[in-house]
Amino acid sequence: MRYEEATKKANILIEALPYLKKFHKKIFVIKYGGSILSDPRIRSQVLEDIVFLAFSGIRPVLVHGGGTNINERLKKIGVKSEFYEGMRITSKEILEVVEEELDKINDILVKEIENMGANVQGFKTKERIFIVSKKCLPHIDLGFVGSIKDVNTTKVISACNEHKIPVISPMGVSQDDIKFNVNADEAASFLSAKLKAEKLVFLTNVRGLVRKFENEEVLISSIDEKKAEELIREGVIFEGMIPKVRFGCLALKKGVGKAHILDARIPHSLLLEIFTDEGIGTEIVK
C-alpha cells in the first residue's frame, strides 16, 4: 500500500514536470480578495500555493483586495458604504479607512509568507505602483475612485529578480499626489499587462464560470472573449464576475498569456489549475 501511494505521488510530480519547464521564470499575477481573504484556513492554503510557485521557479506577484475588512470597519464606525456598478463611492473619510485596512492586510500577508520561509516584499501607496486619475462618470461622482493610467513596474520587477514575492495593495496616486481607491481586479489586470505576465489568476469563492443545464450547474472550463460577451448579455455571467471576465479579456488583448478564475476554497486549487492537464477552474483564452 505504501508503495502504491508513493507511486501516485511520483506520478503527480511527473505530470507537473512539463508545466514546471514551460513556466520557469514566468510571471503569474494573482488577485486575491473578498471574503476568502479573511478566512485564515483558506488564506494559509492560498499562500502555501504561492510560496510553492516561487520555490518551483515561477515568479508570482500577489495583488490583494480588502473589501470585507473595509466593510466591517466602516460598519463599526457607523459610516454607510454605497456602491455604483460594483465600485465603492469613496469619500475622504472612507478613503482613509480603505488605505488603513489595505495596509493592515498587506502587513498580514507579508508576515505570513515570511513565516512560510519565502522572500517577500510589500508594496503600499507610497511606492506609487498605480498612477491614476479620478474616474469620471457622466451621472454620478464616485469621489476618490481612480482609473489606472499607468503602472510603475520597476520596483516590482526588481523584487522578482531578487526572488521576492511582491505583495501589492490596490491604491493609486495621481500625478499631483492625490490618493485614490482602485478596483483590485482592474489593478491586477493592468499590472499583468505591463509585466507581460504568462498568467492572470482571479481567486474567488465560486467554482469559476458555470452554466445551468436543467437543474445541474456545469463548469465552463474554457472560454474566449467573444463567448464571454455573449454569456454576459445572456445573464450567465453577472454581478461581480463581470469585471473579472472583462479585465481578464483586457489583459489578454495587452499580451498576457491566459487568465483563470478559480475557487480558492478548494484546497490547492492554484496548483491543480497550473500543474495538471485537466485543471479545476475556468480559463479565459484569446
C-alpha positions as CSV (number, residue, x, y, z in Angstrom):
1,M,0.0,0.0,0.0
2,R,2.8,2.4,0.9
3,Y,4.5,1.7,-2.5
4,E,1.2,2.4,-4.4
5,E,0.7,5.7,-2.5
6,A,4.3,6.7,-3.2
7,T,3.9,5.9,-6.9
8,K,0.8,8.0,-7.1
9,K,2.7,11.0,-5.6
10,A,5.6,10.4,-8.0
11,N,3.1,10.4,-11.0
12,I,1.7,13.7,-9.8
13,L,5.2,15.2,-9.8
14,I,5.9,13.8,-13.3
15,E,2.6,15.3,-14.6
16,A,3.7,18.7,-13.3
17,L,7.1,18.5,-14.9
18,P,6.2,19.9,-18.4
19,Y,4.5,22.8,-16.7
20,L,7.4,23.5,-14.4
21,K,9.7,23.6,-17.5
22,K,7.2,25.8,-19.5
23,F,6.6,28.3,-16.8
24,H,10.1,28.6,-15.4
25,K,10.9,32.3,-14.6
26,K,7.5,33.3,-16.0
27,I,5.4,35.9,-14.1
28,F,2.0,35.0,-12.7
29,V,-0.2,37.9,-11.4
30,I,-2.6,36.6,-8.7
31,K,-5.5,38.6,-7.5
32,Y,-6.8,37.6,-4.1
33,G,-9.6,39.3,-2.2
34,G,-13.2,39.1,-0.9
35,S,-14.4,37.0,2.0
36,I,-11.8,34.3,1.2
37,L,-9.1,36.7,2.2
38,S,-10.4,37.0,5.7
39,D,-10.6,33.2,6.3
40,P,-7.2,32.1,8.0
41,R,-7.6,28.5,6.8
42,I,-8.2,29.4,3.1
43,R,-5.5,32.1,3.3
44,S,-2.9,29.6,4.5
45,Q,-3.7,27.3,1.6
46,V,-3.5,30.1,-0.9
47,L,-0.2,31.4,0.4
48,E,1.2,27.9,0.5
49,D,0.4,27.6,-3.2
50,I,2.0,30.9,-4.0
51,V,5.2,30.1,-2.0
52,F,5.3,26.7,-3.8
53,L,5.2,28.5,-7.2
54,A,8.0,30.8,-6.1
55,F,10.2,27.8,-5.0
56,S,9.4,26.0,-8.2
57,G,11.0,28.8,-10.3
58,I,7.8,30.7,-11.2
59,R,7.6,34.4,-10.3
60,P,4.2,35.0,-8.5
61,V,3.0,38.6,-8.0
62,L,0.2,39.0,-5.5
63,V,-2.4,41.8,-5.7
64,H,-4.8,41.8,-2.8
65,G,-8.2,43.3,-2.1
66,G,-9.8,44.0,1.2
67,G,-13.5,44.8,0.7
68,T,-14.7,42.6,3.5
69,N,-12.4,44.1,6.1
70,I,-13.2,47.6,4.8
71,N,-17.0,46.9,5.1
72,E,-16.6,45.7,8.7
73,R,-14.5,48.7,9.7
74,L,-17.0,51.1,8.2
75,K,-19.9,49.4,9.9
76,K,-18.1,49.6,13.3
77,I,-17.6,53.4,13.0
78,G,-21.1,53.9,11.6
79,V,-20.2,55.0,8.1
80,K,-22.6,53.9,5.4
81,S,-20.9,52.5,2.3
82,E,-22.6,52.8,-1.1
83,F,-21.7,51.2,-4.4
84,Y,-22.3,52.0,-8.0
85,E,-21.8,49.2,-10.6
86,G,-19.6,47.4,-8.1
87,M,-17.4,50.5,-7.3
88,R,-17.3,51.9,-3.8
89,I,-18.3,55.5,-3.7
90,T,-15.3,56.9,-1.7
91,S,-15.4,60.0,0.4
92,K,-12.2,61.4,2.0
93,E,-13.2,59.7,5.3
94,I,-13.8,56.3,3.6
95,L,-10.6,56.7,1.6
96,E,-8.6,56.9,4.9
97,V,-10.3,53.7,6.1
98,V,-9.6,51.9,2.8
99,E,-5.9,52.8,3.0
100,E,-5.6,51.8,6.6
101,E,-7.3,48.4,6.1
102,L,-5.4,47.6,2.9
103,D,-2.1,48.4,4.8
104,K,-3.1,46.0,7.6
105,I,-3.9,43.3,5.1
106,N,-0.6,43.9,3.3
107,D,1.3,43.5,6.5
108,I,-0.5,40.3,7.4
109,L,0.1,38.7,4.0
110,V,3.8,39.7,4.0
111,K,4.3,38.3,7.6
112,E,2.5,35.0,6.8
113,I,4.5,34.5,3.6
114,E,7.7,35.2,5.6
115,N,6.7,32.6,8.1
116,M,6.5,30.1,5.3
117,G,10.2,30.7,4.5
118,A,9.8,32.7,1.4
119,N,11.3,36.1,0.5
120,V,8.6,38.7,0.1
121,Q,8.2,42.5,-0.3
122,G,5.2,44.5,0.4
123,F,4.1,47.5,-1.8
124,K,1.7,50.1,-0.4
125,T,0.5,53.5,-1.5
126,K,3.9,55.2,-1.0
127,E,5.5,53.0,-3.7
128,R,3.2,54.6,-6.3
129,I,2.8,51.4,-8.3
130,F,-0.5,52.6,-9.9
131,I,-0.6,56.0,-11.5
132,V,-4.3,57.1,-11.7
133,S,-6.7,59.9,-12.5
134,K,-10.1,60.4,-11.0
135,K,-12.6,58.1,-12.5
136,C,-15.3,60.3,-14.1
137,L,-18.8,59.0,-15.0
138,P,-21.5,61.2,-16.5
139,H,-24.2,60.9,-13.9
140,I,-22.5,60.2,-10.6
141,D,-19.5,61.4,-8.6
142,L,-17.6,58.4,-7.2
143,G,-15.4,60.5,-5.1
144,F,-11.8,59.3,-4.6
145,V,-12.1,56.3,-7.1
146,G,-9.2,56.1,-9.6
147,S,-8.9,55.0,-13.1
148,I,-5.4,53.5,-13.9
149,K,-3.4,55.4,-16.4
150,D,0.0,53.8,-16.0
151,V,1.8,51.2,-13.9
152,N,5.2,51.6,-12.4
153,T,6.7,48.2,-12.6
154,T,10.4,49.0,-11.9
155,K,10.3,48.0,-8.2
156,V,8.1,45.0,-8.8
157,I,10.4,43.6,-11.5
158,S,13.4,44.3,-9.2
159,A,11.7,42.3,-6.4
160,C,11.0,39.4,-8.8
161,N,14.6,39.4,-10.0
162,E,15.7,39.2,-6.3
163,H,13.5,36.1,-5.9
164,K,11.0,38.0,-3.7
165,I,7.2,37.7,-3.9
166,P,5.7,41.2,-4.4
167,V,2.5,41.8,-2.4
168,I,0.7,44.8,-3.8
169,S,-2.0,47.0,-2.4
170,P,-4.5,48.4,-4.9
171,M,-4.2,52.1,-4.1
172,G,-3.4,54.6,-6.7
173,V,-1.8,58.1,-6.7
174,S,-2.4,60.8,-9.3
175,Q,0.3,63.0,-10.9
176,D,-0.4,65.7,-8.3
177,D,-0.1,63.2,-5.4
178,I,-3.8,62.7,-4.6
179,K,-4.6,59.2,-3.4
180,F,-7.4,57.1,-4.9
181,N,-9.1,53.8,-4.3
182,V,-8.6,51.4,-7.2
183,N,-10.6,48.3,-8.1
184,A,-8.3,45.3,-7.3
185,D,-9.4,43.4,-10.4
186,E,-8.5,46.4,-12.5
187,A,-5.2,46.8,-10.7
188,A,-4.3,43.1,-11.3
189,S,-5.3,43.3,-15.0
190,F,-3.2,46.4,-15.7
191,L,-0.2,45.1,-13.8
192,S,-0.3,41.8,-15.5
193,A,-0.4,43.5,-18.9
194,K,2.5,45.8,-18.0
195,L,4.6,42.9,-16.7
196,K,3.7,40.8,-19.8
197,A,2.7,38.1,-17.4
198,E,2.2,34.5,-18.5
199,K,-1.0,34.2,-16.4
200,L,-3.5,36.4,-14.6
201,V,-5.4,34.5,-11.9
202,F,-8.5,35.7,-10.1
203,L,-9.1,33.7,-6.8
204,T,-12.8,33.8,-5.8
205,N,-15.3,31.9,-3.7
206,V,-17.1,30.2,-6.7
207,R,-16.0,27.3,-8.9
208,G,-15.4,29.5,-11.9
209,L,-18.0,30.3,-14.6
210,V,-20.9,27.9,-14.5
211,R,-23.9,27.3,-16.7
212,K,-27.2,25.7,-15.7
213,F,-28.4,22.7,-17.7
214,E,-31.8,21.7,-16.3
215,N,-31.2,21.5,-12.5
216,E,-27.4,21.0,-12.7
217,E,-24.7,23.5,-12.8
218,V,-21.9,22.7,-15.2
219,L,-18.5,24.3,-15.1
220,I,-17.3,26.2,-18.2
221,S,-13.7,25.1,-18.3
222,S,-12.6,27.3,-21.1
223,I,-14.0,30.5,-22.8
224,D,-12.8,33.1,-25.2
225,E,-13.6,36.9,-25.3
226,K,-16.4,36.6,-27.9
227,K,-18.2,33.8,-25.9
228,A,-17.7,35.7,-22.7
229,E,-19.5,38.8,-24.0
230,E,-22.4,36.5,-25.2
231,L,-22.7,35.0,-21.7
232,I,-22.7,38.5,-20.2
233,R,-25.6,39.5,-22.5
234,E,-27.4,36.3,-21.6
235,G,-27.0,36.9,-17.9
236,V,-25.0,33.7,-17.3
237,I,-22.0,35.9,-16.2
238,F,-23.3,38.5,-13.8
239,E,-22.6,40.9,-10.9
240,G,-19.1,40.6,-9.5
241,M,-18.0,38.1,-12.1
242,I,-18.4,40.6,-15.0
243,P,-15.4,42.8,-14.1
244,K,-13.2,39.8,-13.6
245,V,-14.1,38.4,-17.0
246,R,-13.8,41.8,-18.8
247,F,-10.5,42.7,-17.1
248,G,-9.2,39.2,-17.9
249,C,-10.1,39.7,-21.6
250,L,-8.4,43.2,-21.5
251,A,-5.2,41.6,-20.1
252,L,-5.2,39.1,-22.9
253,K,-5.5,41.8,-25.5
254,K,-2.5,43.5,-24.0
255,G,-0.3,40.4,-24.2
256,V,-1.0,38.3,-21.1
257,G,-0.9,34.6,-22.0
258,K,-4.0,33.3,-20.3
259,A,-6.5,34.3,-17.5
260,H,-8.0,32.0,-14.9
261,I,-10.9,32.2,-12.4
262,L,-10.5,29.7,-9.5
263,D,-12.3,28.8,-6.3
264,A,-9.8,29.4,-3.5
265,R,-12.0,27.4,-1.1
266,I,-10.8,24.2,-2.9
267,P,-7.5,23.1,-1.3
268,H,-4.6,24.0,-3.5
269,S,-6.8,25.0,-6.4
270,L,-4.0,27.2,-7.8
271,L,-1.6,24.2,-8.1
272,L,-4.3,22.0,-9.5
273,E,-5.1,24.6,-12.2
274,I,-1.5,25.3,-13.1
275,F,0.2,21.9,-12.9
276,T,-2.5,19.3,-14.0
277,D,-3.7,18.5,-17.5
278,E,-7.4,18.9,-16.6
279,G,-7.3,22.0,-14.4
280,I,-10.0,22.9,-11.9
281,G,-11.5,26.3,-12.8
282,T,-12.3,28.4,-15.8
283,E,-9.6,29.6,-18.2
284,I,-10.1,32.7,-20.4
285,V,-8.2,32.3,-23.7
286,K,-7.5,34.5,-26.7
